[in-house]
Amino acid sequence: MKRTMGFALGLFFGALVGVTLVLLFTPQSGGELQQTIRKRLQGILEEARRAGSARRAEIAARYSITQPSPPETTE
């Protein structure tokens, strides 16, 4: 448990130092940097959605996944 906590703290502080250095040495202003990051993340999310949809369609076609039909009722 102690090793895991030490690793987690090291990871957290390493990330904190990395973020601080990036913000200090970036050639863009804070607003421009946020906008650039937002655009890149939106692009990545859109690409992931397209890939997920394509994969879902591929799996459905491969295994012919269909909705089960409701049971017939006789009255």
C-alpha positions in Angstrom: 0.0 0.0 0.0 2.9 2.4 0.9 4.5 1.8 -2.5 1.3 2.5 -4.4 0.7 5.7 -2.4 4.3 6.8 -3.1 3.8 6.1 -6.8 0.5 8.0 -6.9 2.0 11.0 -5.2 5.1 11.0 -7.5 2.8 10.8 -10.5 0.6 13.6 -9.3 3.6 16.0 -8.5 5.3 15.0 -11.7 2.2 15.9 -13.7 1.9 19.2 -11.7 5.5 20.2 -12.5 5.0 19.2 -16.2 1.8 21.3 -16.5 3.5 24.3 -14.8 6.5 24.1 -17.1 4.3 23.9 -20.2 2.3 27.0 -19.0 5.4 29.0 -18.3 7.2 28.2 -21.5 4.4 28.1 -24.1 4.6 30.7 -26.9 0.8 31.3 -26.7 -1.3 33.2 -24.3 -3.5 31.4 -21.9 -6.7 32.0 -23.9 -5.1 30.9 -27.1 -3.6 27.8 -25.5 -7.0 26.9 -24.0 -8.6 27.3 -27.4 -6.0 25.2 -29.2 -6.4 22.4 -26.6 -10.2 22.6 -26.8 -10.1 22.3 -30.6 -7.6 19.3 -30.5 -9.7 17.5 -27.9 -12.9 18.1 -29.9 -11.2 16.7 -33.0 -10.0 13.6 -31.0 -13.4 13.0 -29.6 -15.1 13.3 -33.0 -12.5 10.9 -34.5 -13.2 8.4 -31.6 -16.9 8.7 -32.2 -16.5 8.0 -35.9 -14.2 5.0 -35.2 -16.6 3.7 -32.6 -19.5 3.9 -35.0 -17.6 2.2 -37.8 -16.5 -0.6 -35.5 -20.0 -1.0 -34.2 -21.3 -1.3 -37.7 -18.5 -3.8 -38.6 -19.4 -6.0 -35.6 -23.1 -5.8 -36.4 -22.5 -6.8 -40.0 -20.1 -9.6 -39.0 -22.3 -11.2 -36.5 -25.7 -10.1 -37.9 -26.8 -8.7 -34.5 -30.5 -8.1 -34.5 -33.0 -7.2 -31.9 -35.0 -10.1 -30.7 -38.6 -10.0 -31.8 -41.2 -9.8 -29.0 -43.0 -13.0 -28.2 -46.3 -13.6 -29.9 -49.4 -13.4 -27.9 -52.5 -15.3 -28.7 -55.8 -14.1 -27.4 
